[in-house]
């Protein structure tokens, strides 16, 4: 379950797995990421809900009704977040992560500012691919030891996808490379190129004018088939991208209010499909075994790479002496308004996981 950027009231977080695909291979989810995902559990309500007078009135009336019956009202500052896993073997991993201190942050990841990109791009011929400019700046940039340049994998893929679109300025391409696009979906590549063409032509950005945004999915009779759910998710991602661009190119993408309405309809259909979805234990076992094989294969690759490297690392003594007495950790305030509890699974599987899987 991906809970990043999910600003909604969440009572329970269920980890489907404790591994993730990093773009090259499967790897265990870091302790900091597990804590960040688990930290979404126990959200009482969003800021929008807190500022909603009608909703606040309902909460007040509810509290008065409880008080009239002589019952105590639970303090809203103490919210209980529930955390568990879909697979029993992952529960110990999550439990250990929640009890472990995350590694200190030694450096902050940054991207080059837009004005620096514009100045750097001005030194190259007009037809130079923008992805090449990004990579060259990434290689030549001088940075402080407390900072590092973030990996440009997504930005390069976006830049290459919209490279054939003529008429985009460097500022336009910079904006698109920062857009929330999942390039793993072929459908999203088509949508991205269509939206880029609208910006290049400075028009044709009405929601109903872009055939690549498949609104016809809403007219299909809903089903629990995975293919139908994938279409809904692709449409939802396309709408999110349209809304994001509508704040940057207001004169091109003009149907913001309609897009918000359609986005709500898509979310209702997704919730309906997920509510009727069934759990297939056999398919889940096969998927889990494949994930374990991929993870073990990744570990073998890491061991081979490590054995091929020189085990004596080189250290820049001047940098070490310069920053030996300076703080290297970034302290993040702890949220004391929520507590967390790791839930045990109600059933223990008959087949115990193998030692290799652990």
Residue pairs with C-beta under 8 A, 6 or more apart in sequence:
1 13
1 14
1 15
1 16
1 37
3 10
3 13
3 37
3 40
4 36
4 37
6 40
7 46
8 43
8 46
9 43
9 44
9 45
9 46
9 49
10 40
10 41
10 42
10 43
10 81
11 41
11 42
11 81
11 82
12 41
12 81
12 82
12 83
12 84
12 343
13 37
13 38
13 40
13 41
13 81
13 82
13 83
13 84
14 84
14 85
14 86
15 34
15 37
15 83
15 84
15 85
15 86
15 90
15 94
16 85
16 86
17 86
17 87
17 90
17 288
17 291
18 28
18 29
18 34
18 85
18 90
18 93
18 94
19 26
19 27
19 28
19 29
19 291
19 295
20 26
20 27
20 28
20 29
20 33
23 153
25 294
25 297
25 298
25 301
26 291
26 294
26 295
26 298
27 295
27 298
28 93
28 295
29 37
30 102
30 103
31 97
31 100
31 101
31 102
31 103
32 102
32 103
34 93
34 94
34 97
34 98
35 97
35 98
35 102
38 81
38 83
38 94
38 98
38 340
39 81
39 335
39 338
39 340
40 81
41 81
41 82
41 83
41 338
41 340
42 79
42 80
42 81
42 82
42 338
42 339
42 340
43 79
43 81
43 338
44 76
44 79
44 337
45 55
49 55
50 56
63 73
66 72
66 73
67 73
77 337
78 337
78 338
78 339
79 337
79 338
79 339
80 338
80 339
80 340
80 341
81 338
81 339
81 340
81 341
82 341
82 343
83 94
83 98
83 340
83 341
83 342
83 343
84 91
84 94
84 342
84 343
84 344
84 345
85 91
85 93
85 94
85 345
86 284
87 288
88 345
88 348
88 349
88 353
89 353
89 357
89 358
91 342
91 344
91 345
94 342
95 342
98 340
98 342
104 328
104 329
104 330
105 329
105 330
106 146
106 328
107 145
107 146
107 147
107 148
108 146
108 147
108 148
108 330
109 147
109 148
109 149
109 150
110 143
110 147
110 148
110 149
110 150
111 149
111 150
111 155
112 120
112 137
112 138
112 141
112 149
114 171
114 174
116 137
117 133
117 134
117 137
117 170
117 174
118 170
118 171
118 174
120 133
120 136
120 137
121 128
121 130
121 133
121 170
124 132
124 133
129 159
129 160
129 163
130 159
130 163
130 170
130 173
130 177
131 155
131 156
131 159
131 160
131 163
134 152
134 155
134 156
134 159
134 177
135 152
135 156
138 149
138 152
141 149
143 149
145 319
145 323
146 323
146 328
154 177
154 181
154 183
155 177
155 178
157 183
158 176
158 177
158 179
158 181
158 183
158 192
159 173
159 176
159 177
161 183
161 189
161 192
161 193
162 168
162 173
162 176
162 192
162 193
162 196
164 193
165 193
165 196
165 197
165 200
166 200
167 200
167 201
168 176
168 196
168 199
168 200
172 196
172 199
172 200
175 245
175 248
175 249
176 192
176 196
176 199
179 192
179 241
179 244
179 245
180 240
180 241
180 244
181 188
181 192
181 237
181 241
182 188
182 237
183 189
185 234
185 237
187 212
187 214
187 234
187 238
188 234
188 237
188 238
188 241
190 212
191 210
191 212
191 213
191 237
191 238
191 241
192 241
193 212
194 210
194 211
194 212
194 213
195 205
195 210
195 241
195 242
195 245
195 253
197 204
198 204
198 205
198 210
198 252
198 253
199 205
199 245
199 249
199 252
202 251
202 252
203 252
204 210
204 252
205 249
205 252
205 253
205 254
205 255
206 254
206 255
207 213
207 215
207 242
207 255
207 258
207 259
207 262
208 215
208 255
210 242
212 238
213 235
213 238
213 239
213 242
214 231
214 234
214 235
214 238
215 235
215 262
217 228
217 231
217 232
217 235
217 266
218 235
218 262
218 265
218 266
218 269
220 228
220 231
222 228
222 269
222 272
222 273
223 273
224 273
224 276
224 277
224 278
228 273
229 270
229 273
229 274
232 266
232 269
232 270
232 273
233 270
235 266
236 263
236 266
236 267
236 270
239 259
239 262
239 263
239 266
240 263
242 253
242 259
243 256
243 259
243 260
243 263
245 252
245 253
246 253
246 254
246 255
246 256
246 259
292 356
292 357
296 356
